Amino acid sequence: MKCFLTVVFCFLSIAAKAQSADSIAINNLSDAVLELQNSELMRNGTLAISLKSTKDGKSKFALNPELSLPSASTLKLVTTATVMDVFGGDYRYKTYLEYDGVIRKDTLFGNIYVRGTGDPTLGSDRFTGYPTSADLLVKWTKAIQKLGVKVILGEVIGDGSFFDKNTVADSWIYADLGNYYGAGVGGLNFNDNLYKVKFKPGTRAGDPAVYLNTDPSLPYLTFRNEVTTGERGSGDKTILYGNPFSSQVVMTGTIPTGFATYQVKGSIPDPALYVGFVLQKALADVQIKVTRSSIDEKKELTRKVLDETVSPPLRDICLQTNLWSVNLYADAFLKLAGKRLGGDPSFDASAKAVKNYWVSKRADMRGFMIKDGSGLSPSGSVSVHNLTEILSMATKNPGFNDFYKTIAVMGQSGTVRNLGKGSRAAGNVRAKSGSIEGTRAYAGYVTAKSGEMLSFAIIAHKYEPESQRGVTDELVRIITLMAEL
């Protein structure tokens, strides 16, 4: 009997200590959250937090979990989780070089096509072992040369008809559209749909910055330069104003003094047109004459495939998307999912298809009102409850390990590599960061001290712009306390 009582006493002591430790950790987390919520940093803003067990989906901690707030780039976790589940990590896009018509002697009486299927990585230099844009032009030119033609009585056509014509979401800010991070996504994309603009800054602040050139060359675009020189160390403060399918770009803002030359990045307004243009130029360089200018349209004649280009596997593209927050890739995923799940790749229809997909998996999607796949839209919103619901559901998917590995490790990789170093969060938190004017967000997974995997999402909305550093530090502190549970 004495032995039995001793065992029971020891068991209760251990349980009490465990409960006490867990309670202390929760209290510490709660105190830190309330401290931030009531601080000057968030005086006019809103803080929302959701922390759930991925095992049973039960809430561990929540504050304003059902408020719909801008997700910023944490939305990329939803988009990548969706396509990884629908298509699998081994999925690869294919792009086809085709021709139609007939060949007589050395003349093709027909057209050359580059037909896309939505691959956002075509020609990108982000992926080792896959062809860059320059490599592809050489590859395609050689394939056409093998036909034995010297003259093409037709056109070189970039075919982006796999997706709809609306390459950008209606709700995107106009000032974002001409910049590289606001690049539209089409059925045919090339070189990350971006170009570089080279300037020569002045020697003093206020001096005009001289426009030198673009890389690649875009002679069919007109550039109006209003960029001036800023203070040394002021960074890139340029805005490139342009519209999809437009031929005019207005460049404003400042670049810092102290550089011989300075580059900024813009978005190619019509990637399919650009592919037709550069391929026609590449053909001219090897003395193959094309009689008409490149256009972007779909022809109805029977085509023959000359060459096929395969993308990296989807898991690798998702890795780049989540590590480095590539908007183009995330929006391409949204459209791909929309086309597969609902037959309509438009932004609005694709957003509905993604929502319905997670509803079908029994996720609570009330408050989920997204406008795109990247989180660039300031009017798109989600609740932190939506995010942790999806993240918890994703752990049940067969390809979860692939998805999990695409998310950056706090203190080690991606956009969160410099956060939480030396703390419990480093190495134990996989997180996607998000930032849009007045909003800072993080979402992902925490491996708690107990070994349990938790899904989390945290959004700070409408804080003062000059407070971003302080808000970020406090959010990282809260995430670190989650890892202490």
C-alpha positions as CSV (number, residue, x, y, z in Angstrom):
1,M,0.0,0.0,0.0
2,K,2.8,2.4,0.9
3,C,4.5,1.6,-2.4
4,F,1.3,2.2,-4.3
5,L,0.8,5.6,-2.6
6,T,4.4,6.5,-3.3
7,V,3.9,5.7,-7.0
8,V,0.6,7.7,-7.1
9,F,2.3,10.7,-5.3
10,C,5.2,10.6,-7.8
11,F,2.8,10.5,-10.8
12,L,0.7,13.4,-9.4
13,S,3.9,15.4,-8.7
14,I,5.1,14.8,-12.3
15,A,1.7,15.7,-13.7
16,A,1.5,18.8,-11.6
17,K,4.9,19.9,-12.7
18,A,4.1,19.3,-16.3
19,Q,0.8,21.2,-16.0
20,S,2.6,24.0,-14.1
21,A,5.2,24.3,-16.8
22,D,2.6,24.3,-19.6
23,S,0.5,26.9,-17.7
24,I,3.6,29.1,-17.2
25,A,4.4,28.9,-21.0
26,I,0.8,29.8,-21.9
27,N,0.7,32.6,-19.4
28,N,4.0,34.0,-20.8
29,L,2.6,33.8,-24.3
30,S,-0.7,35.5,-23.2
31,D,1.2,38.3,-21.4
32,A,3.4,39.0,-24.4
33,V,0.3,39.1,-26.7
34,L,-1.6,41.5,-24.4
35,E,1.4,43.6,-23.9
36,L,1.7,44.1,-27.7
37,Q,-2.0,44.6,-28.2
38,N,-2.1,47.3,-25.6
39,S,1.1,49.0,-26.6
40,E,1.7,52.3,-28.5
41,L,2.8,50.1,-31.4
42,M,-0.8,48.8,-31.9
43,R,-2.7,51.8,-30.5
44,N,-4.7,52.2,-33.7
45,G,-4.3,48.7,-35.1
46,T,-5.5,45.2,-34.6
47,L,-3.6,42.1,-33.6
48,A,-4.9,38.6,-34.5
49,I,-3.4,35.3,-33.5
50,S,-4.3,31.6,-33.9
51,L,-2.3,28.7,-32.5
52,K,-3.6,25.1,-33.1
53,S,-2.6,21.6,-32.5
54,T,-2.2,19.9,-35.9
55,K,-3.0,16.6,-34.3
56,D,-6.6,17.3,-33.4
57,G,-7.1,20.9,-34.7
58,K,-7.9,22.2,-31.2
59,S,-7.0,25.8,-30.4
60,K,-4.1,26.4,-28.0
61,F,-4.3,30.1,-28.0
62,A,-6.3,32.7,-30.0
63,L,-6.9,36.5,-30.1
64,N,-9.3,37.9,-32.7
65,P,-9.1,34.7,-34.6
66,E,-12.1,35.3,-36.9
67,L,-11.4,38.9,-38.0
68,S,-10.7,39.1,-41.7
69,L,-7.5,41.0,-42.2
70,P,-5.0,41.4,-45.1
71,S,-2.9,38.2,-45.3
72,A,0.0,39.8,-47.2
73,S,2.4,37.0,-48.4
74,T,1.3,34.5,-45.9
75,L,-1.4,33.7,-48.5
76,K,1.3,31.9,-50.5
77,L,1.1,29.1,-47.9
78,V,-2.5,28.5,-48.9
79,T,-1.7,28.7,-52.6
80,T,1.2,26.3,-52.4
81,A,-0.6,23.9,-50.1
82,T,-3.4,23.8,-52.6
83,V,-1.4,23.0,-55.7
84,M,0.8,20.5,-53.8
85,D,-2.2,18.6,-52.7
86,V,-4.1,18.8,-56.1
87,F,-1.2,18.2,-58.4
88,G,1.5,16.6,-56.2
89,G,5.2,17.5,-55.8
90,D,6.2,15.7,-59.0
91,Y,4.0,17.7,-61.3
92,R,5.8,19.6,-64.1
93,Y,4.6,22.2,-66.5
94,K,5.3,21.7,-70.2
95,T,5.9,24.4,-72.9
96,Y,5.8,23.5,-76.6
97,L,7.5,24.8,-79.7
98,E,5.2,24.2,-82.6
99,Y,4.5,25.0,-86.2
100,D,1.6,24.8,-88.6
101,G,1.2,25.0,-92.4
102,V,3.4,23.3,-95.0
103,I,7.1,23.3,-95.9
104,R,8.1,23.6,-99.5
105,K,11.9,23.6,-100.2
106,D,13.4,26.1,-97.7
107,T,10.1,27.9,-97.0
108,L,7.6,27.4,-94.2
109,F,4.1,28.5,-95.3
110,G,2.8,28.8,-91.8
111,N,3.6,30.0,-88.3
112,I,5.9,29.2,-85.4
113,Y,4.4,29.0,-81.9
114,V,5.6,28.9,-78.4
115,R,2.6,27.5,-76.5
116,G,2.6,27.8,-72.7
117,T,0.7,25.8,-70.1
118,G,1.1,28.4,-67.4
119,D,4.8,27.6,-66.4
120,P,5.9,30.7,-64.4
121,T,9.5,29.5,-64.4
122,L,10.2,29.3,-68.1
123,G,13.6,30.8,-68.7
124,S,14.1,31.7,-65.1
125,D,17.7,31.7,-63.7
126,R,16.4,30.5,-60.2
127,F,16.7,26.8,-61.0
128,T,20.1,25.1,-61.5
129,G,20.1,22.6,-64.4
130,Y,17.2,24.2,-66.2
131,P,17.5,26.4,-69.3
132,T,17.7,30.2,-68.9
133,S,15.9,32.5,-71.4
134,A,19.1,32.6,-73.5
135,D,19.4,28.8,-73.5
136,L,15.8,28.4,-74.6
137,L,16.3,30.8,-77.6
138,V,19.3,28.8,-78.8
139,K,17.3,25.5,-78.3
140,W,14.3,26.7,-80.1
141,T,16.3,28.2,-83.0
142,K,18.2,24.9,-83.5
143,A,14.9,23.0,-83.6
144,I,13.6,25.3,-86.3
145,Q,16.8,25.1,-88.2
146,K,16.4,21.3,-88.3
147,L,13.3,21.8,-90.5
148,G,15.6,23.2,-93.2
149,V,13.7,26.4,-93.6
150,K,15.3,29.7,-94.5
151,V,12.1,31.7,-94.8
152,I,8.9,31.7,-92.7
153,L,5.9,33.1,-94.6
154,G,4.0,33.6,-91.4
155,E,4.4,34.8,-87.9
156,V,6.2,33.9,-84.7
157,I,3.5,33.7,-82.1
158,G,3.7,33.5,-78.3
159,D,0.6,31.6,-77.3
160,G,-0.6,32.3,-73.8
161,S,-4.2,31.2,-74.3
162,F,-3.9,28.4,-71.6
163,F,-5.0,31.1,-69.1
164,D,-7.4,34.0,-69.6
165,K,-6.3,37.4,-70.8
166,N,-6.5,39.1,-67.4
167,T,-2.9,38.8,-66.2
168,V,-3.3,40.9,-63.1
169,A,-5.9,41.1,-60.4
170,D,-8.3,44.0,-60.6
171,S,-7.6,45.0,-57.0
172,W,-3.8,45.4,-57.4
173,I,-2.5,48.9,-56.8
174,Y,-1.6,50.8,-60.0
175,A,1.8,51.7,-58.7
176,D,2.7,48.0,-58.4
177,L,1.9,46.9,-61.9
178,G,5.0,48.2,-63.7
179,N,7.4,46.9,-61.0
180,Y,8.8,43.4,-61.0
181,Y,6.8,42.2,-58.0
182,G,3.6,43.2,-59.8
183,A,4.3,41.2,-62.9
184,G,1.2,39.7,-64.4
185,V,0.9,36.0,-65.0
186,G,-0.2,34.5,-68.3
187,G,-0.4,31.2,-70.0
188,L,3.1,31.9,-71.4
189,N,5.6,33.5,-69.1
190,F,9.4,34.1,-69.7
191,N,12.4,35.1,-67.6
192,D,10.2,35.7,-64.5
193,N,8.3,38.3,-66.6
194,L,10.9,40.9,-65.7
195,Y,13.5,43.2,-67.1
196,K,16.2,45.4,-65.6
197,V,16.6,49.1,-66.2
198,K,20.0,50.6,-65.9
199,F,20.5,54.2,-64.7
200,K,23.5,56.5,-64.1
201,P,22.8,58.4,-60.9
202,G,24.1,62.0,-60.4
203,T,26.8,63.1,-58.0
204,R,24.4,65.0,-55.8
205,A,20.9,64.5,-54.4
206,G,18.4,66.1,-56.8
207,D,20.4,65.5,-59.9
208,P,18.6,63.8,-62.8
209,A,19.4,60.1,-63.1
210,V,20.3,59.2,-66.7
211,Y,18.4,56.3,-68.3
212,L,21.0,54.0,-70.0
213,N,19.2,50.9,-71.3
214,T,17.2,47.8,-70.4
215,D,18.2,44.2,-70.1
216,P,16.8,42.5,-72.2
217,S,16.4,45.1,-74.9
218,L,12.8,46.1,-75.4
219,P,12.7,48.4,-78.4
220,Y,9.0,48.2,-78.8
221,L,8.5,49.9,-75.4
222,T,8.7,53.6,-74.8
223,F,10.3,54.8,-71.5
224,R,9.7,58.3,-70.0
225,N,12.3,58.9,-67.4
226,E,11.6,61.2,-64.4
227,V,14.0,59.4,-62.0
228,T,16.3,61.6,-60.0
229,T,19.2,61.0,-57.6
230,G,18.6,60.5,-53.9
231,E,20.9,60.6,-50.9
232,R,23.7,58.1,-50.5
233,G,22.4,54.9,-49.0
234,S,18.7,55.8,-49.6
235,G,18.1,52.7,-51.7
236,D,15.8,52.0,-54.6
237,K,12.7,54.3,-54.3
238,T,11.7,54.1,-57.9
239,I,8.2,53.4,-59.2
240,L,7.7,52.1,-62.8
241,Y,4.2,52.9,-64.0
242,G,2.9,50.6,-66.7
243,N,-0.1,48.6,-67.6
244,P,-0.5,45.0,-68.9
245,F,-0.3,45.0,-72.8
246,S,0.8,48.7,-72.8
247,S,3.8,49.9,-74.7
248,Q,4.5,52.9,-72.4
249,V,6.4,53.0,-69.1
250,V,6.8,56.1,-66.9
251,M,9.7,55.9,-64.4
252,T,9.7,58.0,-61.3
253,G,11.3,58.2,-57.9
254,T,14.9,58.2,-56.8
255,I,18.0,56.0,-56.8
256,P,21.0,56.6,-54.5
257,T,24.1,58.5,-55.4
258,G,27.5,56.8,-55.0
259,F,27.1,54.2,-57.8
260,A,28.6,54.3,-61.3
261,T,25.4,52.6,-62.5
262,Y,22.3,51.4,-60.7
263,Q,19.7,48.8,-61.7
264,V,16.0,48.5,-60.9
265,K,13.5,45.8,-62.1
266,G,10.3,46.2,-64.0
267,S,7.6,43.9,-65.3
268,I,7.3,42.9,-68.9
269,P,3.8,44.1,-69.9
270,D,3.0,41.3,-72.4
271,P,5.2,38.2,-71.9
272,A,3.7,36.3,-74.8
273,L,4.4,39.1,-77.2
274,Y,7.9,39.4,-75.8
275,V,8.6,35.6,-76.5
276,G,7.4,36.0,-80.1
277,F,9.6,39.1,-80.5
278,V,12.8,37.7,-79.1
279,L,12.4,34.4,-80.9
280,Q,11.9,36.2,-84.2
281,K,15.1,38.2,-83.5
282,A,17.0,35.0,-82.7
283,L,15.9,33.5,-86.0
284,A,17.0,36.6,-87.8
285,D,20.5,36.2,-86.2
286,V,20.8,32.8,-87.9
287,Q,19.5,34.1,-91.2
288,I,16.0,32.7,-91.0
289,K,13.7,35.4,-92.4
290,V,10.2,35.9,-90.9
291,T,7.9,38.0,-93.1
292,R,5.5,39.3,-90.5
293,S,5.7,40.7,-86.9
294,S,5.1,38.7,-83.8
295,I,1.6,38.7,-82.3
296,D,0.0,37.0,-79.4
297,E,-3.0,35.0,-80.6
298,K,-4.3,31.5,-80.9
299,K,-4.4,30.0,-84.4
300,E,-6.8,27.1,-85.3
301,L,-4.6,25.2,-87.8
302,T,-3.3,21.8,-86.9
303,R,0.1,22.2,-85.3
304,K,3.1,19.9,-85.1
305,V,5.4,19.8,-82.0
306,L,9.0,20.6,-82.6
307,D,10.3,20.8,-79.1
308,E,9.1,20.4,-75.5
309,T,10.5,22.1,-72.4
310,V,9.7,20.7,-69.0
311,S,9.7,22.8,-65.8
312,P,11.3,21.9,-62.5
313,P,9.0,19.7,-60.3
314,L,6.3,21.6,-58.5
315,R,7.9,21.0,-55.1
316,D,11.0,23.0,-56.2
317,I,8.9,25.8,-57.6
318,C,6.9,26.0,-54.3
319,L,10.2,26.1,-52.4
320,Q,11.3,29.2,-54.3
321,T,7.8,30.7,-53.9
322,N,7.8,30.3,-50.1
323,L,11.5,31.0,-49.4
324,W,11.7,34.2,-51.4
325,S,8.0,35.2,-51.7
326,V,7.8,35.1,-55.5
327,N,4.4,36.7,-56.4
328,L,4.4,35.5,-60.0
329,Y,4.7,31.9,-59.0
330,A,2.0,32.1,-56.4
331,D,-0.4,33.8,-58.8
332,A,0.4,31.2,-61.5
333,F,-0.5,28.5,-58.9
334,L,-3.8,30.1,-58.2
335,K,-4.8,30.2,-61.9
336,L,-3.6,26.6,-62.4
337,A,-5.7,25.4,-59.4
338,G,-8.7,27.4,-60.7
339,K,-8.4,25.8,-64.1
340,R,-8.2,22.3,-62.7
341,L,-10.8,22.6,-59.9
342,G,-13.3,24.8,-61.6
343,G,-12.4,25.1,-65.3
344,D,-11.9,28.9,-65.0
345,P,-8.4,30.4,-64.5
346,S,-9.6,33.9,-63.9
347,F,-8.5,35.5,-60.6
348,D,-12.0,35.7,-59.1
349,A,-13.1,32.2,-60.2
350,S,-9.8,30.7,-59.0
351,A,-10.1,32.3,-55.6
352,K,-13.6,30.7,-55.2
353,A,-12.3,27.4,-56.4
354,V,-9.5,27.4,-53.8
355,K,-11.9,28.3,-51.0
356,N,-14.3,25.6,-52.1
357,Y,-11.5,23.1,-52.2
358,W,-10.7,23.6,-48.5
359,V,-14.3,23.7,-47.6
360,S,-14.6,20.3,-49.1
361,K,-11.9,19.2,-46.7
362,R,-14.0,20.5,-43.8
363,A,-11.9,23.6,-43.1
364,D,-13.8,26.6,-41.7
365,M,-13.4,29.2,-44.5
366,R,-15.8,31.9,-43.2
367,G,-14.0,35.2,-43.6
368,F,-11.7,33.9,-46.4
369,M,-12.0,36.6,-49.1
370,I,-8.9,36.5,-51.2
371,K,-8.3,38.4,-54.5
372,D,-5.2,36.7,-55.8
373,G,-2.7,33.9,-54.9
374,S,0.2,36.0,-53.8
375,G,-1.3,38.4,-51.2
376,L,-0.3,41.5,-53.2
377,S,-3.9,42.8,-53.2
378,P,-4.5,45.1,-50.2
379,S,-8.2,44.3,-50.3
380,G,-7.9,40.6,-50.1
381,S,-8.4,39.3,-46.6
382,V,-8.4,36.1,-44.4
383,S,-8.7,35.3,-40.8
384,V,-5.9,33.8,-38.8
385,H,-8.4,31.0,-38.1
386,N,-8.6,30.3,-41.8
387,L,-4.8,30.1,-42.1
388,T,-4.4,27.6,-39.2
389,E,-7.4,25.6,-40.4
390,I,-5.7,25.1,-43.8
391,L,-2.3,24.5,-42.3
392,S,-3.6,21.9,-39.9
393,M,-5.6,20.2,-42.7
394,A,-2.6,20.2,-44.9
395,T,-0.7,17.9,-42.4
396,K,-3.2,15.1,-43.3
397,N,-2.4,15.3,-47.0
398,P,-0.2,12.5,-48.5
399,G,2.3,15.1,-49.8
400,F,2.6,17.1,-46.6
401,N,6.3,16.4,-46.1
402,D,7.0,17.9,-49.5
403,F,4.9,21.0,-48.7
404,Y,6.5,21.4,-45.2
405,K,10.0,21.4,-46.6
406,T,9.1,24.4,-48.9
407,I,8.6,26.7,-45.9
408,A,11.6,28.7,-44.6
409,V,13.2,27.9,-41.3
410,M,13.3,30.8,-38.9
411,G,16.8,31.9,-38.2
412,Q,18.2,29.8,-41.0
413,S,16.6,30.3,-44.5
414,G,14.5,32.4,-46.8
415,T,12.9,35.7,-45.7
416,V,13.0,34.7,-42.0
417,R,16.7,33.7,-42.0
418,N,17.7,36.7,-39.8
419,L,14.8,36.4,-37.3
420,G,14.8,34.6,-34.0
421,K,18.5,33.7,-34.0
422,G,19.8,32.3,-30.8
423,S,16.2,31.7,-29.5
424,R,14.0,28.6,-29.2
425,A,12.3,29.7,-32.5
426,A,15.5,29.2,-34.6
427,G,15.3,25.8,-36.2
428,N,12.0,25.0,-34.6
429,V,9.7,27.3,-36.6
430,R,8.9,27.1,-40.3
431,A,7.3,30.4,-41.3
432,K,6.2,32.5,-44.3
433,S,6.5,36.2,-43.7
434,G,4.2,38.8,-45.1
435,S,4.3,42.5,-45.4
436,I,2.1,45.0,-47.1
437,E,1.6,48.7,-46.1
438,G,0.5,48.8,-42.5
439,T,0.4,45.0,-42.1
440,R,3.0,42.5,-40.9
441,A,2.2,38.8,-40.8
442,Y,3.7,35.3,-40.2
443,A,2.2,31.9,-40.5
444,G,3.5,28.3,-40.6
445,Y,4.4,25.6,-38.1
446,V,6.0,25.5,-34.7
447,T,7.6,22.5,-33.1
448,A,6.9,23.0,-29.5
449,K,9.2,22.0,-26.6
450,S,6.8,19.1,-26.0
451,G,7.5,17.9,-29.5
452,E,4.0,18.6,-30.7
453,M,3.6,20.3,-34.1
454,L,1.4,23.4,-34.0
455,S,0.0,25.5,-36.8
456,F,0.1,29.3,-36.2
457,A,-0.8,32.6,-37.8
458,I,-0.3,36.1,-36.5
459,I,-1.2,39.3,-38.2
460,A,-0.6,42.9,-37.0
461,H,-2.7,45.3,-39.0
462,K,-2.7,49.1,-39.2
463,Y,0.3,50.0,-37.2
464,E,2.2,53.2,-37.8
465,P,4.7,52.8,-40.8
466,E,7.7,53.9,-38.7
467,S,6.8,51.2,-36.1
468,Q,7.5,48.2,-38.4
469,R,10.8,47.2,-36.9
470,G,9.3,47.3,-33.4
471,V,6.2,45.4,-34.4
472,T,8.4,42.7,-36.2
473,D,10.5,42.3,-33.1
474,E,7.4,41.8,-30.9
475,L,5.9,39.3,-33.3
476,V,9.1,37.2,-33.4
477,R,9.1,37.3,-29.6
478,I,5.5,35.9,-29.5
479,I,6.4,33.2,-32.0
480,T,9.4,32.3,-29.9
481,L,7.1,31.9,-26.9
482,M,4.9,29.6,-28.9
483,A,8.0,27.3,-29.4
484,E,8.4,27.3,-25.6
485,L,5.1,25.5,-25.1
